[in-house]
Amino acid sequence: MNEKLLWLLGFVAAYWAYCIYLGVRGARLARTASDYFIAGRSLPVWVFVLAATAISFSGWTFLGHPAMIYRDGFPYAYISFFTILIPLTGIIFLKRQWMLGKRFGYVTPGEMLSDYYKSDKIRTLTVIVAVLFTVPFMGVQLGAAGYLFNVLSDGLISTTMGTLLLACAVFLYVVYGGMRAVAYADSIQCILLALGVILTGGIAIHAIGGIDILLTGLERMGASEFGLWGTTKGLGGGNYNSYLAVPGIMQPVSGVAETTYTGGPWTGMMILTFLMAMMGVQASPAFSMWSFGNNSPKPFAPQQVWVSGLLLGGLLFIVSTAQGMSTHLLGATPSLAGSGVPVDWSLPTDISDTPDTLVPYILTIVQEQMPWLTAFLGVCALAGMQSAGAAYMSTAGAMITRDIYKHKIQPQAGHSIQKFFARICVLFILLAALVVALINKDALVLLGGMAVAFGLQMWPALLGVCWLKWFTARGIAAGMIVGLIAVFFTDKAGISLLHLIGLDFWGRWPLTIHSGGWGIALNFIVCIAVSAFDQEKDKVHSSHKESFHAFLKEHAGLTPNKRKLIPVAWGATILWVFFAVGPGVVVGNDIFGAPDAGREGWLFGVPSIWAWQIAFWLLGVALLWFLAYFMEMSTVPEQEIEALSDDIADPGLGS
């Protein structure tokens, strides 16, 4: 056995031993079903801050994100704004869900929504969303882990074996310890994820000779037409190299089974709707349960503003972007060889066909000189991939148990039976995710984008319970069903199914609008239409709904002085979204100098699009602070929230 493999197996074994220890420790503390499902509502502040960050950004931040920046250039780098938009979703929903969970003792979002809307159908749909979110999301993490093992072991560990090893490790600590074990493991995984992003980016930048060489390469890219997507060809984005400019606001696509684009897929509308899909992470049923697991909303604001927005945002906009673009100068883009761009042939050229292999191969650059560092970074990658998958498996198993088994099949189920059934559910969810991992051929980020698009379909239901009492149960249910169907049939899996039966109506992401955008648009249209017709019938529940909103207004309402700033908050948010991640991104293509103007023509010495992204990242952090802290959307309520009674506080857990 060679030295490299010994280092890898040693680090991985130590790391997984620690995770399994947390699982055993969590099992000892999980005396009740509430302890197992939501950590007894007692997660420490620091644990939630780190765990929620790891869950939100997961392995694709480490593996998939720089790979897609390499493949599609700076237009894809706008997706780094998920470090702003994912916590923005949390700002809108988490505090109010926590308040309702504390008040009424909800363990799952299905319990909260079915109680508010008086509808079992919504409870069932919430469980379906949780499973649809979890299975593909976990699947892509497992598949990427298998490939990582294969590359770092020089092929001695097969991709399938690596996938199965990760699946077994995750299963053991999740199934034993529940949310508490997952939370403590994720807090360590968050730190490893951040270290991995920094060190891997540093390796790539050092390998090409530093930032100055990178900027020279970008300068020569801007003056050429090489690349996967060619030039933007004047589709609203100017006539520039597609690596350094967004190809316009929107464009029709050609092809059905295999979609093609002019200047690349990342138009203004594609960026906006893909990031809308990413907002499904903290709108997902899993995050509702994580909000219930806290004793107070104290950790919400620091996680959203400082850790997610500022720290992770900075890493992605600066380090990961530089890492992704550096890869072109490491031999991964053969077409650069004759363009005058400095090239170091460190990476195999077939990476251009399989971008998810990028980071594993970057790790091999230092494998001969520092095998221990490669092994450590391999653990960082595994930590990122485990973090979200474990959390979603745990909460999905809990929701199936509480909302299906206990609610409909065995209402008298006690603590032990509930925990046992949840563990069986976790096993079946993991098996389904393994199927996805072994058959998936899509890029890590893109399949993950479809998974979170399913979570986005929870938005109308959450808006109803947290903010708007006008939506009706039938409207929410109808909208959610239509939204889920729309997501499926505008993404790769649904398009492939239609193609197989000869129904080639459109390609993936019609009009360069992501499946999450199509899903949520149709979801809201149907929800609003059905709710409008249903208002008369819904009057019987109006006083019940009003009691929820009166409670929220009493405990989360603003002072009159701050209420005057609500239009300012709306205006600032809309303006930021339009120019940072919406149609207005085309302004950033050349406002600080045309992409082909060179370093002397770039106002800040970097391509205009990169400067625009960094500027709006900082403005985005300011927006998060304004909403979370100043407008008190994520701060601790001044009045104490008391449960109505002990029985309601942990409903139906039995003995």
LOMAR-72629 format. One line per 2 residues: number of its first residue (from 1); their letters; for each residue y, z, x of C-alpha. Coordinates in pm, whole numbers. Example, Ala and Ser with C-alpha at 12.3 -4.5 7.8 and 13.67 -1.06 7.14 Angstrom:
BEGIN
1	as	-450 780 1230; -106 714 1367
***
This chain:
BEGIN
1	mn	0 0 0; 333 -104 155
3	ek	631 121 217; 847 -43 -52
5	ll	589 20 -324; 540 380 -211
7	wl	912 451 -238; 925 288 -582
9	lg	623 474 -720; 742 802 -568
11	fv	1090 787 -725; 956 667 -1060
13	aa	685 936 -1070; 936 1213 -994
15	yw	1178 1081 -1255; 915 1046 -1527
17	ay	770 1389 -1444; 1114 1537 -1512
19	ci	1140 1350 -1845; 795 1470 -1954
21	yl	888 1825 -1852; 1188 1799 -2086
23	gv	953 1681 -2360; 722 1981 -2318
25	rg	1019 2217 -2304; 1165 2058 -2616
27	ar	834 2096 -2800; 836 2471 -2731
29	la	1186 2505 -2874; 1124 2280 -3177
31	rt	982 2543 -3408; 1114 2383 -3726
33	as	1148 2026 -3843; 1526 2060 -3812
35	dy	1484 2164 -3448; 1269 1859 -3383
37	fi	1475 1602 -3575; 1834 1708 -3496
39	ag	1798 1972 -3221; 1879 2252 -3466
41	rs	2239 2122 -3489; 2306 2285 -3152
43	lp	2350 2014 -2886; 2586 2137 -2609
45	vw	2914 1948 -2571; 2838 1806 -2227
47	vf	2490 1693 -2335; 2623 1495 -2631
49	vl	2905 1340 -2425; 2665 1204 -2165
51	aa	2375 1128 -2401; 2590 941 -2654
53	ta	2731 729 -2372; 2385 643 -2240
55	is	2261 559 -2590; 2561 338 -2661
57	fs	2537 123 -2349; 2169 141 -2241
59	gw	1990 -86 -1998; 2171 -408 -2083
61	tf	2486 -262 -1925; 2300 -248 -1595
63	lg	2066 -549 -1617; 2184 -790 -1884
65	hp	2561 -765 -1867; 2625 -881 -1507
67	am	2354 -1144 -1556; 2542 -1299 -1849
69	iy	2872 -1281 -1659; 2700 -1480 -1385
71	rd	2565 -1734 -1636; 2872 -1779 -1858
73	gf	3162 -1656 -1645; 3475 -1467 -1747
75	py	3459 -1572 -2116; 3144 -1361 -2153
77	ay	3310 -1076 -1957; 3518 -1012 -2272
79	is	3202 -849 -2407; 3286 -559 -2174
81	ff	3522 -458 -2453; 3224 -298 -2623
83	ti	3331 4 -2417; 3631 18 -2652
85	li	3490 -113 -2982; 3169 91 -2989
87	pl	3358 423 -2960; 3619 289 -3204
89	tg	3339 282 -3462; 3257 641 -3374
91	ii	3622 738 -3421; 3615 592 -3771
93	fl	3288 751 -3885; 3136 1027 -3670
95	kr	3368 1320 -3744; 3354 1268 -4119
97	qw	2976 1228 -4116; 2947 1546 -3913
99	ml	3160 1730 -4168; 2942 1614 -4456
101	gk	2624 1696 -4265; 2750 2047 -4186
103	rf	2866 2104 -4544; 2564 1972 -4731
105	gy	2292 2014 -4468; 2189 1653 -4430
107	vt	1925 1577 -4168; 1921 1197 -4205
109	pg	2187 944 -4313; 1952 839 -4592
111	em	1989 1186 -4744; 2367 1168 -4717
113	ls	2401 819 -4864; 2148 867 -5144
115	dy	2317 1193 -5242; 2663 1037 -5243
117	yk	2567 713 -5422; 2287 874 -5632
119	sd	2055 591 -5528; 1707 604 -5373
121	ki	1733 233 -5300; 2009 299 -5045
123	rt	1796 567 -4882; 1512 316 -4838
125	lt	1744 43 -4712; 1885 283 -4453
127	vi	1534 341 -4318; 1475 -37 -4309
129	va	1796 -85 -4110; 1688 189 -3867
131	vl	1353 18 -3805; 1504 -333 -3778
133	ft	1753 -195 -3527; 1503 5 -3323
135	vp	1209 -235 -3280; 1390 -534 -3119
137	fm	1629 -307 -2930; 1344 -107 -2779
139	gv	1147 -426 -2722; 1408 -586 -2498
141	ql	1435 -269 -2289; 1058 -252 -2238
143	ga	1033 -618 -2145; 1316 -594 -1893
145	ag	1156 -286 -1738; 830 -475 -1693
147	yl	1004 -755 -1511; 1191 -506 -1292
149	fn	864 -345 -1183; 720 -688 -1107
151	vl	1009 -794 -881; 1054 -464 -698
153	sd	680 -432 -629; 661 -788 -490
155	gl	430 -883 -775; 179 -600 -715
157	is	264 -454 -1057; 251 -717 -1331
159	tt	526 -749 -1589; 286 -639 -1864
161	mg	172 -336 -1667; 531 -234 -1595
163	tl	615 -264 -1963; 318 -45 -2060
165	ll	404 217 -1797; 756 260 -1934
167	ac	625 266 -2292; 382 549 -2209
169	av	646 756 -2028; 901 723 -2309
171	fl	642 794 -2575; 530 1119 -2413
173	yv	865 1293 -2392; 997 1157 -2722
175	vy	686 1246 -2918; 671 1598 -2777
177	gg	1031 1710 -2759; 1218 1521 -3033
179	mr	1597 1491 -3023; 1653 1784 -2789
181	av	1431 1636 -2516; 1585 1292 -2565
183	ay	1939 1433 -2544; 1881 1623 -2218
185	ad	1698 1327 -2064; 1975 1091 -2172
187	si	2242 1309 -2014; 2078 1259 -1674
189	qc	2017 893 -1753; 2389 841 -1818
191	il	2472 959 -1466; 2197 740 -1317
193	la	2321 442 -1519; 2676 480 -1386
195	lg	2554 523 -1028; 2335 215 -1068
197	vi	2624 -1 -1187; 2845 112 -897
199	lt	2584 75 -623; 2439 -255 -745
201	gg	2787 -403 -775; 2866 -277 -428
203	ia	2555 -442 -284; 2646 -782 -432
205	ih	3010 -765 -322; 2917 -647 29
207	ai	2655 -924 57; 2916 -1199 12
209	gg	3159 -1040 255; 3397 -852 25
211	id	3649 -905 -253; 3858 -1149 -49
213	il	3561 -1387 -25; 3500 -1349 -398
215	lt	3861 -1444 -477; 3832 -1744 -246
217	gl	3522 -1850 -435; 3697 -1805 -771
219	er	3991 -2010 -644; 3763 -2299 -556
221	mg	3572 -2263 -881; 3897 -2307 -1071
223	as	3970 -2631 -889; 3627 -2782 -964
225	ef	3427 -2891 -1270; 3086 -2757 -1169
227	gl	2902 -2504 -1382; 2663 -2460 -1670
229	wg	2919 -2552 -1938; 3148 -2789 -1746
231	tt	3514 -2770 -1854; 3678 -2643 -2171
233	kg	3804 -2995 -2248; 4111 -2894 -2443
235	lg	3942 -2721 -2741; 4232 -2479 -2772
237	gg	4157 -2325 -2435; 4307 -2588 -2206
239	ny	4122 -2827 -1977; 3983 -2578 -1726
241	ns	3660 -2481 -1558; 3457 -2299 -1824
243	yl	3378 -2008 -1590; 3747 -1911 -1584
245	av	3868 -1994 -1938; 3767 -1932 -2299
247	pg	3679 -2271 -2457; 3902 -2222 -2762
249	im	3921 -2027 -3086; 3618 -2181 -3260
251	qp	3403 -2493 -3228; 3127 -2670 -3417
253	vs	2792 -2674 -3238; 2543 -2955 -3201
255	gv	2167 -2926 -3214; 1952 -2704 -3431
257	ae	1634 -2603 -3251; 1831 -2599 -2922
259	tt	2202 -2539 -2975; 2451 -2692 -2731
261	yt	2818 -2616 -2676; 3127 -2777 -2525
263	gg	3274 -2549 -2261; 3032 -2268 -2347
265	pw	2961 -2053 -2655; 3215 -1776 -2594
267	tg	3504 -1891 -2812; 3756 -1645 -2954
269	mm	3556 -1614 -3277; 3228 -1575 -3091
271	il	3370 -1296 -2876; 3512 -1122 -3183
273	tf	3199 -1145 -3396; 2960 -1056 -3110
275	lm	3167 -744 -3045; 3167 -670 -3418
277	am	2788 -674 -3394; 2810 -430 -3102
279	mg	3003 -196 -3329; 2673 -159 -3511
281	vq	2559 79 -3233; 2759 379 -3356
283	as	2739 267 -3719; 2359 266 -3699
285	pa	2155 531 -3882; 2051 675 -3546
287	fs	2408 770 -3456; 2458 936 -3793
289	mw	2170 1167 -3703; 2317 1228 -3360
291	sf	2643 1336 -3523; 2443 1583 -3736
293	gn	2287 1727 -3418; 2616 1883 -3303
295	ns	2749 2225 -3387; 3103 2085 -3389
297	pk	3286 1752 -3340; 3433 1881 -3013
299	pf	3242 1630 -2791; 3335 1322 -2995
301	ap	3686 1255 -2859; 3612 1299 -2485
303	qq	3304 1080 -2513; 3492 808 -2698
305	vw	3813 799 -2495; 3746 916 -2142
307	vs	3377 856 -2070; 3317 541 -2274
309	gl	3661 381 -2283; 3807 474 -1946
311	ll	3511 536 -1712; 3251 287 -1839
313	gg	3522 35 -1924; 3653 46 -1569
315	ll	3306 2 -1424; 3232 -302 -1638
317	fi	3568 -479 -1617; 3597 -436 -1242
319	vs	3258 -368 -1080; 3018 -555 -1311
321	ta	3251 -853 -1345; 3286 -881 -968
323	qg	2910 -840 -931; 2830 -1113 -1184
325	ms	3069 -1366 -1032; 2962 -1276 -677
327	th	2614 -1401 -756; 2738 -1760 -746
329	ll	2809 -1704 -377; 2463 -1560 -308
331	ga	2270 -1879 -361; 2197 -1849 -732
333	tp	2407 -2158 -814; 2285 -2457 -613
335	sl	2567 -2680 -739; 2813 -2474 -535
337	ag	2653 -2578 -207; 2871 -2884 -162
339	sg	3186 -2757 -332; 3339 -2579 -36
341	vp	3267 -2236 -182; 3117 -1998 77
343	vd	2748 -1952 -7; 2498 -1707 135
345	ws	2146 -1810 40; 2009 -1465 -43
347	lp	1885 -1526 -398; 1633 -1777 -534
349	td	1793 -2068 -717; 1572 -2036 -1025
351	is	1779 -1736 -1135; 2010 -1988 -1302
353	dt	1732 -2055 -1555; 1645 -1687 -1612
355	pd	1964 -1480 -1576; 1796 -1148 -1658
357	tl	1623 -1169 -1319; 1961 -1142 -1145
359	vp	1986 -766 -1094; 1622 -715 -987
361	yi	1675 -979 -719; 2006 -826 -608
363	lt	1814 -504 -547; 1577 -689 -316
365	iv	1870 -781 -85; 1853 -431 68
367	qe	1482 -375 14; 1377 -442 373
369	qm	1648 -229 536; 1668 51 276
371	pw	1357 55 55; 1448 404 -67
373	lt	1780 273 -205; 1609 -12 -386
375	af	1360 235 -535; 1639 470 -643
377	lg	1831 185 -808; 1511 81 -981
379	vc	1499 430 -1133; 1865 393 -1237
381	al	1774 73 -1420; 1475 237 -1589
383	ag	1696 529 -1692; 1939 293 -1861
385	mq	1659 116 -2045; 1493 440 -2156
387	sa	1810 607 -2280; 1879 410 -2595
389	ga	1519 321 -2674; 1407 683 -2672
391	ay	1695 792 -2894; 1635 520 -3152
393	ms	1258 579 -3157; 1310 949 -3218
395	ta	1558 908 -3503; 1370 621 -3669
397	ga	1053 832 -3678; 1250 1119 -3829
399	mi	1401 897 -4098; 1067 749 -4203
401	tr	930 1103 -4226; 1219 1258 -4419
403	di	1326 967 -4638; 990 808 -4717
405	yk	702 1050 -4653; 862 1379 -4752
407	hk	1095 1246 -5019; 851 1015 -5199
409	iq	497 1103 -5095; 469 1470 -4999
411	pq	776 1673 -5107; 610 2002 -5010
413	ag	539 1898 -4652; 610 2184 -4412
415	hs	746 2186 -4059; 419 2112 -3878
417	iq	321 1825 -4108; 667 1667 -4080
419	kf	662 1682 -3701; 308 1540 -3687
421	fa	393 1253 -3922; 712 1174 -3726
423	ri	508 1151 -3407; 270 904 -3571
425	cv	570 698 -3682; 707 694 -3326
427	lf	374 557 -3206; 379 269 -3455
429	il	744 189 -3379; 657 177 -3009
431	la	363 -57 -3071; 588 -291 -3269
433	al	846 -283 -2988; 572 -369 -2737
435	vv	491 -682 -2936; 857 -786 -2916
437	al	865 -708 -2542; 563 -923 -2468
439	in	664 -1229 -2674; 1043 -1227 -2628
441	kd	1185 -1514 -2421; 1550 -1454 -2511
443	al	1811 -1304 -2279; 1828 -924 -2289
445	vl	2185 -911 -2416; 2135 -1178 -2683
447	lg	1831 -1026 -2854; 1994 -684 -2827
449	gm	2297 -837 -2999; 2081 -930 -3298
451	av	1940 -576 -3313; 2282 -412 -3325
453	af	2394 -671 -3584; 2143 -509 -3819
455	gl	2310 -172 -3755; 2649 -326 -3837
457	qm	2532 -377 -4195; 2576 0 -4250
459	wp	2957 -37 -4237; 3025 -76 -4614
461	al	2799 219 -4699; 2969 441 -4439
463	lg	3317 326 -4542; 3227 428 -4898
465	vc	3108 777 -4817; 3374 850 -4552
467	wl	3683 671 -4684; 3657 454 -5001
469	kw	3509 582 -5325; 3548 241 -5495
471	ft	3220 94 -5367; 2925 136 -5604
473	ar	2558 196 -5532; 2452 -146 -5657
475	gi	2730 -313 -5459; 2629 -136 -5138
477	aa	2258 -215 -5185; 2316 -581 -5275
479	gm	2557 -632 -4986; 2323 -469 -4736
481	iv	2028 -686 -4841; 2233 -1006 -4818
483	gl	2381 -900 -4484; 2041 -831 -4328
485	ia	1909 -1168 -4446; 2218 -1347 -4313
487	vf	2180 -1185 -3969; 1818 -1295 -3946
489	ft	1873 -1655 -4052; 2173 -1718 -3828
491	dk	2003 -1591 -3511; 1720 -1721 -3297
493	ag	1423 -1572 -3483; 1536 -1695 -3825
495	is	1643 -2036 -3693; 1301 -2080 -3530
497	ll	1129 -1990 -3857; 1338 -2241 -4051
499	hl	1267 -2503 -3787; 891 -2445 -3814
501	ig	895 -2521 -4187; 1124 -2822 -4144
503	ld	1447 -2666 -4277; 1696 -2745 -4001
505	fw	2022 -2655 -4175; 2221 -2513 -3884
507	gr	2189 -2394 -3525; 2212 -2045 -3383
509	wp	2552 -1885 -3453; 2707 -2161 -3670
511	lt	3072 -2240 -3580; 3027 -2007 -3280
513	ih	3031 -1709 -3515; 2768 -1454 -3417
515	sg	2496 -1354 -3663; 2657 -1010 -3693
517	gw	2979 -1176 -3811; 2797 -1385 -4072
519	gi	2601 -1082 -4188; 2893 -843 -4228
521	al	3115 -1108 -4392; 2856 -1187 -4659
523	nf	2773 -817 -4688; 3134 -728 -4775
525	iv	3178 -1027 -5009; 2870 -935 -5212
527	ci	2945 -562 -5201; 3301 -609 -5327
529	av	3199 -859 -5596; 2916 -644 -5735
531	sa	3124 -325 -5712; 3405 -495 -5908
533	fd	3169 -574 -6196; 3008 -231 -6174
535	qe	3315 -7 -6200; 3267 79 -6567
537	kd	2904 181 -6520; 2990 381 -6209
539	kv	3238 608 -6387; 2958 855 -6453
541	hs	2945 924 -6079; 3320 920 -6016
543	sh	3369 1297 -6029; 3069 1345 -5798
545	ke	3215 1103 -5542; 3558 1256 -5581
547	sf	3420 1595 -5474; 3314 1445 -5140
549	ha	3650 1283 -5077; 3843 1591 -5187
551	fl	3645 1795 -4934; 3715 1542 -4657
553	ke	4085 1524 -4746; 4114 1903 -4741
555	ha	3947 1944 -4402; 4039 1618 -4227
557	gl	4371 1525 -4386; 4681 1465 -4174
559	tp	5012 1646 -4191; 5291 1454 -4373
561	nk	5458 1365 -4040; 5143 1204 -3905
563	rk	5060 1034 -4233; 5375 828 -4182
565	li	5214 685 -3869; 4909 542 -4051
567	pv	5072 195 -4081; 5151 212 -3709
569	aw	4785 291 -3635; 4672 -1 -3851
571	ga	4922 -240 -3693; 4844 -138 -3336
573	ti	4470 -173 -3395; 4499 -517 -3558
575	lw	4728 -648 -3284; 4504 -516 -3010
577	vf	4192 -667 -3169; 4361 -1007 -3218
579	fa	4473 -1045 -2856; 4203 -845 -2676
581	vg	3887 -973 -2846; 3995 -1217 -3119
583	pg	4150 -1563 -3142; 4440 -1450 -2925
585	vv	4218 -1431 -2616; 4300 -1797 -2543
587	vg	4647 -1679 -2438; 4486 -1500 -2146
589	nd	4343 -1822 -2003; 4662 -1915 -1819
591	if	4946 -1676 -1911; 4935 -1528 -1558
593	ga	4872 -1863 -1390; 4644 -2155 -1467
595	pd	4279 -2115 -1354; 4322 -2410 -1117
597	ag	4653 -2282 -971; 4479 -2089 -693
599	re	4555 -1746 -553; 4917 -1831 -479
601	gw	4967 -1942 -838; 4798 -1636 -993
603	lf	5062 -1374 -1075; 4838 -1078 -986
605	gv	4625 -1252 -725; 4324 -1283 -958
607	ps	4245 -1537 -1231; 4467 -1494 -1536
609	iw	4170 -1424 -1762; 4059 -1130 -1546
611	aw	4409 -980 -1534; 4435 -1018 -1915
613	qi	4104 -837 -1963; 4201 -547 -1738
615	af	4541 -511 -1907; 4389 -496 -2255
617	wl	4116 -259 -2138; 4390 -10 -2040
619	lg	4572 -71 -2369; 4241 -19 -2547
621	va	4197 322 -2384; 4548 413 -2501
623	ll	4458 301 -2855; 4143 517 -2852
625	wf	4347 818 -2738; 4606 760 -3010
627	la	4344 742 -3286; 4100 1006 -3162
629	yf	4344 1273 -3046; 4691 1211 -3184
631	me	4577 1090 -3528; 4304 1360 -3520
633	ms	4020 1125 -3616; 3781 1289 -3368
635	tv	3923 1636 -3319; 3786 1968 -3447
637	pe	3902 2045 -3805; 4144 2335 -3828
639	qe	3949 2485 -4117; 3595 2610 -4059
641	ie	3325 2399 -4226; 3074 2622 -4402
643	al	2739 2517 -4546; 2717 2569 -4921
645	sd	2404 2780 -4879; 2119 2835 -4635
647	di	1880 2643 -4859; 2107 2341 -4880
649	ad	2183 2364 -4510; 1826 2261 -4426
651	pg	1695 2110 -4748; 1328 2103 -4826
653	lg	1194 2186 -4482; 927 2408 -4622
655	s	727 2660 -4427
***
